[in-house]
Amino acid sequence: MIEQVDTISDSLGSPPIVGGQVPPIGDLPLPQGFGALPANADIPSTPMEIFHTTISVFVVAFLVTLFVTPLMRQLALRNGVVDMPSDSRKMHSTPIAYLGGVAIFIGMMAAIAFTYIEPDLEPRIDLIGTHLSAYDQMSIPFSIVLGMMLIMLTGLLDDVTQLSPRIKIGGQLIAAAALAMNNIGTTVAAGVLQPIGKLIGNTTLTWEFAVPFFNTTAHVDLIYWTGVVIIALFVLGACNASNLIDGLDGLCTGVTSIALGALLIIALLMAAADTGHLDGARVTLCLAALGATLGFLPYNYKPANIFLGDAGSMLLGYITIVLILSLGDTGKTHFVVAGLVIYAIPIIDTTLAMVRRRLQHRPMSEADDQHLHHMLQRWLGVHGAVLSLYGLALLFGALGVWLTFGRVRVVMTFALVLASFIGVTAVKLVRRQLSAEPAAMPASAAHGRSDPDPQQPPRPVSPTRGSKPRKPEPV
């Protein structure tokens, strides 16, 4: 027996609900919170049927990225857009091409363009099907495409010319503003705020009041503006979190692919349950992103011959967080929590980096070699570290999918214990290193002198994974 849709969805304009039993979607029951089927939906599509009718989106993104990546590599090498092995944190000994992010972007854009033009082809070849829905299903909104362009171009300029952090943040905020203008994620806070609104007798949390001297009325929507703030914070956090874990061959690409696979499962379940206007767009965006990352991964896995660069790592973070925000499109905030659990590896690593630099009294923007992947790499080697983090990503992905089935307390307990174990272990290692540093400090430094030790090489100060590429100066 499936419960009827909750009052949050009702207040957001869901269609009428028919009580009674709902056929299972595939071999899985409807997760808690999806609601019963609308009155004008006859026989629901199953997740596997929807996946089967949209798999061509994945194929287009995969093949385009697979063939474009070598071209981007050659272009990068010819123009000096490379990552130089300039400090001890580098795993490679020869220059490696950037522009992998551009290849992923081209693959995704090809797949998205395919979803736009395929329905209008004559004669129809029916490579993309439509699932049964009581809503007018949207194509992937242009605001998402615009945000992808802005993020990729910002990262690309950083790869080529090394932008200042302020300009990079500005590009990310503009991409976040594009989402808010199209109401992507603006209702993400509804699940938390609307129960508070009930207590004060204003479920929608909107107010109107007269503006003196202007003879007009101002409209304030607390849920919308809270959502705008959340969008900005999430986009900034995700772009930089994905950038931080891009420290070993294939790590960011593989972890993101696993997260996208888990998000695809949730997207298919939501589409089968017909939860809103973005159901179809969410599935196709998942498939486009997953196809592009898997098409790029063979070139990026150790030994990598091309890197994501900031253009790629920021783009992957942006796409992932857009999908997570879209899960709360109908006010089901716990679905967004499920998405954040799926994305836990970058979140944990970024949080630890902030704590670590605070403990070390270092600027937040300063790079170091104490990230999770660095610690694991020292113990297990590059392959072992990457595969270990793949395993953790799979575990968090499974927990996130499980959470959508209503086991919130159990899943959050598992996730809390696992994340806490990882976090405490990492902080202990940092504290151990800090306590060992005074013993290794030269005598001049111990007595307060600032003279450099001639036996010690200077500490590298590269701000990111690699020194930004520079074209060779003409002779």
C-alpha positions as CSV (number, residue, x, y, z in Angstrom):
1,M,0.0,0.0,0.0
2,I,1.4,3.4,-1.0
3,E,0.5,6.4,1.0
4,Q,-0.9,9.4,-0.8
5,V,1.3,12.3,-1.6
6,D,2.1,14.5,1.4
7,T,0.7,17.9,2.1
8,I,3.9,19.6,0.9
9,S,3.4,18.3,-2.6
10,D,-0.3,19.1,-2.5
11,S,0.6,22.8,-1.7
12,L,2.9,22.9,-4.7
13,G,0.1,22.1,-7.1
14,S,0.3,18.3,-7.5
15,P,-2.5,16.7,-9.5
16,P,-5.3,14.9,-7.7
17,I,-4.3,11.6,-6.1
18,V,-6.1,8.3,-6.3
19,G,-6.0,6.2,-3.2
20,G,-5.5,2.5,-3.2
21,Q,-2.7,0.2,-4.3
22,V,-0.2,1.2,-6.9
23,P,1.6,-1.4,-9.1
24,P,5.3,-1.7,-8.2
25,I,7.7,0.0,-10.5
26,G,9.8,-2.8,-11.9
27,D,10.9,-5.1,-9.1
28,L,11.0,-2.2,-6.6
29,P,8.3,-0.7,-4.5
30,L,7.7,3.0,-4.7
31,P,10.0,4.8,-2.2
32,Q,8.3,6.6,0.7
33,G,7.4,10.1,-0.3
34,F,6.8,9.6,-4.0
35,G,3.0,9.4,-3.5
36,A,0.4,7.5,-5.4
37,L,-0.2,7.9,-9.1
38,P,-2.2,10.8,-10.5
39,A,-5.8,10.1,-11.6
40,N,-5.1,10.5,-15.3
41,A,-2.1,8.1,-15.3
42,D,-3.3,4.7,-16.5
43,I,-0.4,2.2,-16.3
44,P,2.9,3.5,-14.9
45,S,6.1,3.1,-16.8
46,T,8.7,1.1,-14.9
47,P,12.2,2.4,-14.3
48,M,13.7,-0.2,-16.7
49,E,11.3,0.8,-19.4
50,I,12.2,4.5,-19.0
51,F,15.9,3.6,-19.0
52,H,15.5,1.5,-22.1
53,T,13.8,4.3,-24.0
54,T,16.4,6.9,-23.1
55,I,19.6,4.9,-23.2
56,S,20.5,6.5,-26.6
57,V,21.3,9.7,-24.7
58,F,24.0,7.9,-22.8
59,V,25.3,6.3,-26.0
60,V,25.6,9.7,-27.8
61,A,27.4,11.3,-24.8
62,F,29.7,8.3,-24.4
63,L,30.8,8.0,-28.1
64,V,31.2,11.7,-28.6
65,T,33.4,12.1,-25.5
66,L,35.3,8.9,-26.4
67,F,36.3,10.3,-29.9
68,V,36.7,14.0,-28.9
69,T,39.0,13.4,-25.9
70,P,42.1,12.5,-28.1
71,L,41.5,15.6,-30.2
72,M,41.4,17.8,-27.1
73,R,44.6,16.2,-25.9
74,Q,46.4,17.0,-29.1
75,L,45.0,20.5,-29.0
76,A,46.3,21.0,-25.5
77,L,49.7,19.7,-26.2
78,R,50.1,21.9,-29.3
79,N,49.2,25.0,-27.3
80,G,51.0,24.3,-24.1
81,V,47.8,23.8,-22.0
82,V,49.5,21.2,-19.8
83,D,50.0,20.3,-16.2
84,M,53.7,20.6,-15.3
85,P,55.1,18.3,-12.6
86,S,56.2,21.3,-10.6
87,D,56.0,20.1,-7.0
88,S,56.1,17.0,-4.8
89,R,52.3,16.5,-4.8
90,K,52.4,15.5,-8.5
91,M,52.0,11.9,-9.4
92,H,53.3,12.3,-12.9
93,S,56.8,13.1,-14.1
94,T,56.0,14.5,-17.6
95,P,53.6,17.3,-18.7
96,I,50.1,16.0,-19.0
97,A,47.4,17.7,-21.2
98,Y,44.5,19.6,-19.8
99,L,41.2,20.2,-21.7
100,G,39.6,16.9,-20.6
101,G,36.8,19.0,-19.2
102,V,36.1,20.5,-22.6
103,A,35.8,17.0,-24.0
104,I,33.2,16.1,-21.3
105,F,31.4,19.3,-22.0
106,I,31.2,18.6,-25.8
107,G,30.0,15.1,-25.1
108,M,27.2,16.3,-22.8
109,M,26.2,19.1,-25.1
110,A,26.0,16.7,-28.0
111,A,23.7,14.4,-26.0
112,I,21.5,17.4,-24.8
113,A,21.3,18.7,-28.4
114,F,20.2,15.2,-29.4
115,T,17.3,15.3,-26.9
116,Y,16.2,18.7,-28.4
117,I,16.3,17.7,-32.1
118,E,15.4,14.0,-32.1
119,P,11.6,14.5,-31.5
120,D,11.5,16.7,-34.6
121,L,13.3,14.4,-37.0
122,E,11.5,13.2,-40.1
123,P,10.9,10.4,-40.4
124,R,10.8,9.7,-36.7
125,I,13.3,7.0,-35.6
126,D,12.1,6.9,-32.0
127,L,15.5,6.8,-30.3
128,I,14.1,8.6,-27.3
129,G,10.8,7.5,-25.7
130,T,8.5,9.4,-23.4
131,H,7.2,8.0,-20.1
132,L,3.6,8.2,-19.0
133,S,3.1,11.4,-17.1
134,A,0.3,13.6,-15.9
135,Y,2.7,16.6,-16.2
136,D,4.0,18.5,-19.2
137,Q,7.6,17.1,-19.2
138,M,10.3,19.7,-19.7
139,S,13.4,19.3,-21.8
140,I,16.6,20.0,-20.0
141,P,16.1,23.7,-19.1
142,F,18.3,26.3,-20.9
143,S,19.4,27.7,-17.5
144,I,21.2,24.4,-16.8
145,V,22.9,24.5,-20.2
146,L,23.8,28.2,-19.6
147,G,25.3,27.3,-16.2
148,M,27.3,24.5,-17.8
149,M,28.8,26.9,-20.3
150,L,29.6,29.5,-17.7
151,I,31.3,27.0,-15.4
152,M,33.3,25.3,-18.2
153,L,34.5,28.6,-19.6
154,T,35.5,29.9,-16.2
155,G,37.5,26.7,-15.5
156,L,39.0,26.8,-19.0
157,L,40.2,30.4,-18.6
158,D,41.7,29.3,-15.2
159,D,43.5,26.4,-16.9
160,V,45.0,28.7,-19.5
161,T,45.5,32.0,-17.7
162,Q,45.2,31.2,-14.0
163,L,42.3,33.4,-12.9
164,S,42.1,35.0,-9.5
165,P,39.8,33.2,-7.0
166,R,37.4,36.1,-7.0
167,I,36.8,35.8,-10.7
168,K,36.3,32.0,-10.4
169,I,33.8,32.5,-7.6
170,G,32.0,35.2,-9.7
171,G,31.6,32.8,-12.6
172,Q,30.2,30.1,-10.3
173,L,27.7,32.6,-8.7
174,I,26.5,33.7,-12.1
175,A,25.8,30.0,-13.0
176,A,23.9,29.6,-9.7
177,A,21.9,32.7,-10.5
178,A,20.9,31.2,-13.8
179,L,19.4,28.2,-12.0
180,A,17.5,30.5,-9.6
181,M,16.0,32.5,-12.5
182,N,14.6,29.2,-13.9
183,N,13.4,28.0,-10.5
184,I,15.8,25.0,-10.5
185,G,16.2,24.2,-6.8
186,T,14.4,27.2,-5.4
187,T,11.9,24.9,-3.6
188,V,14.6,22.8,-2.0
189,A,13.9,24.3,1.4
190,A,10.1,23.7,1.3
191,G,10.2,20.5,3.2
192,V,11.8,22.2,6.2
193,L,10.2,25.6,6.1
194,Q,6.6,24.7,5.3
195,P,6.0,22.8,8.6
196,I,7.2,26.0,10.3
197,G,4.8,28.0,8.2
198,K,1.9,25.8,9.4
199,L,2.8,26.8,13.0
200,I,2.4,30.5,12.2
201,G,-0.6,30.0,10.0
202,N,1.2,30.9,6.7
203,T,2.0,27.6,4.9
204,T,3.5,29.2,1.8
205,L,5.6,31.6,3.9
206,T,4.8,34.5,1.5
207,W,4.0,38.1,2.5
208,E,2.8,41.2,0.7
209,F,3.2,44.7,2.1
210,A,2.9,48.2,0.7
211,V,6.0,50.2,-0.1
212,P,5.8,53.8,1.1
213,F,6.2,56.6,-1.4
214,F,6.2,54.2,-4.4
215,N,2.5,53.3,-4.5
216,T,3.3,49.6,-5.1
217,T,3.2,46.3,-3.2
218,A,6.3,44.2,-2.5
219,H,6.0,40.4,-2.5
220,V,8.3,38.3,-0.3
221,D,8.6,34.5,-0.7
222,L,10.8,33.1,2.1
223,I,11.0,29.6,0.5
224,Y,12.2,31.0,-2.8
225,W,14.8,33.3,-1.3
226,T,16.1,30.6,1.0
227,G,16.3,28.4,-2.0
228,V,18.4,31.0,-3.8
229,V,20.9,31.2,-1.0
230,I,21.1,27.4,-0.8
231,I,21.7,27.2,-4.6
232,A,24.5,29.7,-4.4
233,L,26.2,27.8,-1.5
234,F,25.7,24.4,-3.0
235,V,27.1,25.4,-6.4
236,L,30.1,27.1,-4.8
237,G,30.7,24.1,-2.5
238,A,30.3,21.4,-5.2
239,C,32.5,23.1,-7.8
240,N,35.3,23.5,-5.3
241,A,34.8,20.1,-3.7
242,S,35.1,18.3,-7.0
243,N,38.2,20.4,-7.8
244,L,39.8,19.4,-4.5
245,I,39.4,15.6,-5.0
246,D,40.9,15.8,-8.5
247,G,44.3,14.8,-7.2
248,L,44.9,11.3,-8.5
249,D,44.4,9.8,-12.0
250,G,40.8,8.9,-12.5
251,L,39.6,9.8,-9.0
252,C,37.3,12.7,-9.6
253,T,35.9,11.2,-12.9
254,G,35.3,7.8,-11.3
255,V,33.8,9.0,-8.0
256,T,31.5,11.4,-10.0
257,S,30.5,8.5,-12.3
258,I,29.4,6.4,-9.3
259,A,27.5,9.3,-7.8
260,L,25.7,9.9,-11.2
261,G,24.8,6.2,-11.4
262,A,23.1,6.4,-7.9
263,L,21.4,9.6,-8.9
264,L,20.2,8.0,-12.1
265,I,18.5,5.2,-10.1
266,I,16.6,7.8,-8.0
267,A,15.8,9.8,-11.1
268,L,14.3,6.7,-12.8
269,L,12.2,5.9,-9.7
270,M,10.9,9.4,-9.6
271,A,10.1,9.4,-13.3
272,A,8.2,6.1,-12.9
273,A,6.2,7.5,-10.0
274,D,5.5,10.7,-12.0
275,T,6.5,13.3,-9.4
276,G,6.8,16.5,-11.5
277,H,7.7,18.4,-14.6
278,L,11.5,17.7,-14.3
279,D,11.3,13.9,-14.2
280,G,12.3,13.4,-17.8
281,A,14.9,16.2,-17.9
282,R,16.5,14.7,-14.7
283,V,16.9,11.3,-16.3
284,T,18.3,12.6,-19.6
285,L,20.8,14.9,-17.7
286,C,21.9,12.0,-15.6
287,L,22.4,9.8,-18.7
288,A,24.3,12.6,-20.6
289,A,26.6,13.3,-17.7
290,L,27.2,9.6,-17.0
291,G,27.9,8.8,-20.6
292,A,30.4,11.7,-20.9
293,T,32.3,10.7,-17.7
294,L,32.6,7.1,-18.6
295,G,33.7,8.0,-22.1
296,F,36.5,10.1,-20.6
297,L,37.5,7.7,-17.8
298,P,39.7,5.4,-20.0
299,Y,42.0,8.3,-20.9
300,N,42.0,9.7,-17.3
301,Y,42.6,6.5,-15.4
302,K,46.2,5.7,-14.4
303,P,48.3,6.2,-16.3
304,A,46.4,9.3,-17.4
305,N,47.3,11.0,-20.6
306,I,44.8,13.9,-20.1
307,F,43.5,15.6,-17.0
308,L,40.1,17.2,-16.3
309,G,41.6,20.6,-15.4
310,D,39.4,23.1,-13.6
311,A,37.1,23.2,-16.6
312,G,36.3,19.5,-16.0
313,S,36.3,19.2,-12.2
314,M,34.2,22.3,-11.7
315,L,31.8,21.1,-14.4
316,L,31.3,17.7,-12.8
317,G,30.7,19.3,-9.4
318,Y,28.1,21.7,-11.0
319,I,26.2,18.9,-12.8
320,T,26.1,16.7,-9.8
321,I,24.8,19.5,-7.5
322,V,22.2,20.6,-10.1
323,L,20.9,17.0,-10.1
324,I,20.8,16.9,-6.3
325,L,19.0,20.3,-6.1
326,S,16.4,19.1,-8.7
327,L,15.5,16.2,-6.4
328,G,13.8,18.7,-4.2
329,D,11.9,20.3,-7.0
330,T,8.5,19.3,-5.4
331,G,9.5,20.2,-1.9
332,K,10.8,16.8,-0.8
333,T,13.9,18.0,1.0
334,H,14.8,14.5,2.2
335,F,15.6,13.5,-1.4
336,V,18.1,16.3,-1.5
337,V,19.6,14.9,1.7
338,A,19.8,11.5,-0.1
339,G,21.7,13.2,-2.9
340,L,24.2,14.8,-0.5
341,V,24.8,11.4,1.0
342,I,25.6,10.1,-2.5
343,Y,28.0,13.0,-2.9
344,A,29.6,12.4,0.5
345,I,33.2,11.8,-0.6
346,P,33.9,15.3,-2.0
347,I,31.9,16.9,0.9
348,I,33.9,15.0,3.6
349,D,37.2,15.8,1.9
350,T,36.4,19.5,1.6
351,T,35.2,19.7,5.2
352,L,38.4,18.0,6.4
353,A,40.5,20.4,4.3
354,M,38.9,23.4,6.0
355,V,39.4,21.9,9.5
356,R,43.0,20.9,8.7
357,R,44.0,24.4,7.5
358,R,42.3,25.9,10.5
359,L,44.3,23.7,12.8
360,Q,47.5,24.5,10.9
361,H,46.7,28.3,10.8
362,R,47.0,28.3,7.0
363,P,44.9,30.1,4.4
364,M,41.9,28.2,3.2
365,S,43.2,28.5,-0.4
366,E,46.6,27.0,0.3
367,A,47.2,23.6,-1.2
368,D,48.6,20.7,0.7
369,D,49.1,16.9,0.4
370,Q,46.9,15.8,3.3
371,H,43.7,15.1,1.4
372,L,42.0,11.7,1.8
373,H,43.4,10.5,-1.5
374,H,46.9,11.6,-0.5
375,M,46.7,9.7,2.8
376,L,45.5,6.6,1.1
377,Q,48.0,6.9,-1.7
378,R,50.9,6.8,0.8
379,W,49.5,3.6,2.3
380,L,48.1,1.8,-0.8
381,G,49.6,3.4,-3.9
382,V,47.7,5.3,-6.5
383,H,45.6,2.3,-7.7
384,G,44.8,1.2,-4.2
385,A,43.8,4.7,-3.1
386,V,41.6,5.3,-6.1
387,L,39.9,1.9,-5.9
388,S,39.3,2.4,-2.1
389,L,37.6,5.7,-2.7
390,Y,35.6,4.1,-5.5
391,G,34.4,1.5,-2.9
392,L,33.5,4.2,-0.4
393,A,31.6,6.1,-3.2
394,L,29.6,3.0,-4.0
395,L,28.8,2.5,-0.3
396,F,27.6,6.1,0.1
397,G,25.7,5.8,-3.2
398,A,23.8,2.8,-2.0
399,L,23.0,4.5,1.3
400,G,21.6,7.5,-0.6
401,V,19.4,5.3,-2.7
402,W,18.3,3.4,0.4
403,L,17.4,6.7,2.1
404,T,14.7,7.5,-0.6
405,F,12.9,4.3,0.5
406,G,12.1,6.0,3.8
407,R,14.7,4.5,6.0
408,V,15.9,7.9,7.0
409,R,17.0,7.3,10.6
410,V,18.8,4.0,9.8
411,V,20.6,5.4,6.7
412,M,21.6,8.6,8.4
413,T,23.0,6.7,11.3
414,F,25.1,4.5,9.0
415,A,26.3,7.6,7.0
416,L,27.1,9.5,10.2
417,V,29.2,6.7,11.7
418,L,31.1,6.1,8.4
419,A,31.7,9.8,7.8
420,S,32.8,10.3,11.5
421,F,35.2,7.4,11.3
422,I,36.8,8.9,8.2
423,G,36.9,12.4,9.6
424,V,38.3,11.5,13.0
425,T,41.0,9.3,11.5
426,A,42.1,12.1,9.1
427,V,42.2,14.7,11.8
428,K,44.3,12.4,14.1
429,L,46.8,11.9,11.3
430,V,47.0,15.7,10.8
431,R,47.5,16.3,14.6
432,R,50.2,13.6,14.6
433,Q,52.0,15.3,11.8
434,L,51.8,18.7,13.5
435,S,53.2,17.3,16.8
436,A,56.1,15.8,14.8
437,E,57.0,19.0,13.0
438,P,58.7,20.8,16.0
439,A,61.0,17.9,16.4
440,A,62.1,18.1,12.8
441,M,62.4,21.9,12.9
442,P,65.9,23.3,12.5
443,A,67.5,24.9,15.5
444,S,67.3,28.4,14.1
445,A,63.5,28.2,13.7
446,A,63.1,26.7,17.1
447,H,64.8,29.8,18.6
448,G,62.5,32.1,16.7
449,R,64.8,32.9,13.7
450,S,63.4,33.0,10.3
451,D,66.6,32.0,8.4
452,P,65.8,29.3,5.9
453,D,67.5,25.9,6.4
454,P,69.9,25.4,3.6
455,Q,69.4,21.7,3.8
456,Q,65.7,21.8,3.3
457,P,64.0,22.6,-0.1
458,P,61.4,25.4,0.0
459,R,57.8,24.4,0.5
460,P,55.9,24.3,-2.7
461,V,53.2,27.0,-2.9
462,S,51.2,25.9,-5.9
463,P,47.5,26.9,-5.3
464,T,46.0,23.9,-7.1
465,R,46.7,20.4,-8.3
466,G,49.3,21.7,-10.8
467,S,50.9,24.9,-11.8
468,K,48.7,26.4,-14.4
469,P,49.9,25.8,-18.0
470,R,51.9,28.5,-19.6
471,K,52.9,28.7,-23.3
472,P,56.7,28.5,-23.8
473,E,58.3,31.9,-24.3
474,P,59.6,32.5,-27.8
475,V,63.3,32.2,-28.2
